[in-house]
């Protein structure tokens, strides 16, 4: 699952990290370790983690009669040699 981890620092300021983790506690631990690498001198006040909703996958299909999509109908151009278009 994908989480958005917000790390709040004692002196003020926040940092946000996207984290892949199986649960919230591991996401917070990963966020803490990332924060300690990027900001080693900052003291951490609080860490929150929110699950990011995954988007539903969209399916795309292809039409063998029009391999380049609807606005293009270049099936007849595939029969000719590509260099022949340069000498028109």
Secondary structure, DSSP 4 states (H G I P E B T S, - for coil): -EEEEEEEETTS-EEEEEEE-SSHHHHHHHHHHHHHHH-TTPPEEEEEEEEPPPPPPPP---BTTBTT-SS---TTTTTS-GGGGGG-
